Amino acid sequence: MLIEAPSNVELSSYAPVRIAEHPAHVTEAMIDAQINRELERFARYIDAPDAAMEGDLLYVDMTTTVNEEKEAALSGNGISIALGKGMEPEGFVENVTGMTVGESRSFDFIAYDQTGQTNGPDTFHVDISLIAKQRRAVPELTDEFVSSRLSQHDSTVKQFRNRVRAFLLDKQKTQNEMRLEQDAVSELSTRLVTPIDDASIEEMRDAILETLTRDMAIQGSTLSRFMEQHNMNERQFQMALLVQAREALRQGFALDALARHLGTTVDENARKQAIAELAPENADEVWSRCETENAWDVVDTMAKRNAAAAWLMETAIIERKN
């Protein structure tokens, strides 16, 4: 949502901003992590004859009772289990770890919830036989694997690492350019001298909340779950919304004030660029609707802010760091 600044909004200065460059820097550890992600795409499960450990895929015959009553969902032949804490109760993992193919075990354990309190029904009894076991294997990075699977352009590990280094550097440079613009707009917003009215802050807060609620629903989640993931209570969440709304308005209003100071005008290309940012999935439809209804206010506000941000970057005094 865009809320255009009132006509009386002013900045203390319209001079170029001073910002610090974020130099691109790629370490060997970063290269290793990227390569490991690439290798993970080729991982597969292979038979593992040694003792079962966390991360293994087990095939078992198992009968489970909970408080002496058979639990059908945890009983059967040929059940597949990805062995790991968080996927099965800790007591189950501890008792199954170390089993070998063909081995059978019987054991009891108590299930606990995350607070450490007994999570009834409590007592589990398991009779289990390990039929087969597989382990996720990630291929080794070799010259042969590079040339045959990872890259059409490289024949050695060294060449591939250099390509990954260049990729990460380009990625960082792109991110740093975006961060520079964010820093420039943030610095400009510190010059805002006109107070932002509470009604605008509340309107922006409601818009942010609506967008977040919709995004959570699309992901099959809820605001409550979002707050849990970010360790927030309701009061902290509402405060965070207000802070975000106020900052979004400050930056937007600062760009509006700069655009007016520069006498920015909007042409067709600027409108098309603005619509592409506002509605990338249905830009043609939005353009047609704006033309039909002659409703260009939001689009023109976005276009002017883009022009102001571009001027900021063209004139910014950037402190280069080695």
Beta strands, then each sheet from edge to edge (+ up, - down):
strand 1: 18-20
strand 2: 44-47
strand 3: 57-66
strand 4: 69-70
strand 5: 76-82
strand 6: 104-112
strand 7: 118-137
strand 8: 317-319
sheet 1: 1+ 8+
sheet 2: 2+ 7- 3+ 4-
sheet 3: 2+ 7- 6+
sheet 4: 2+ 7- 3+ 5-
end
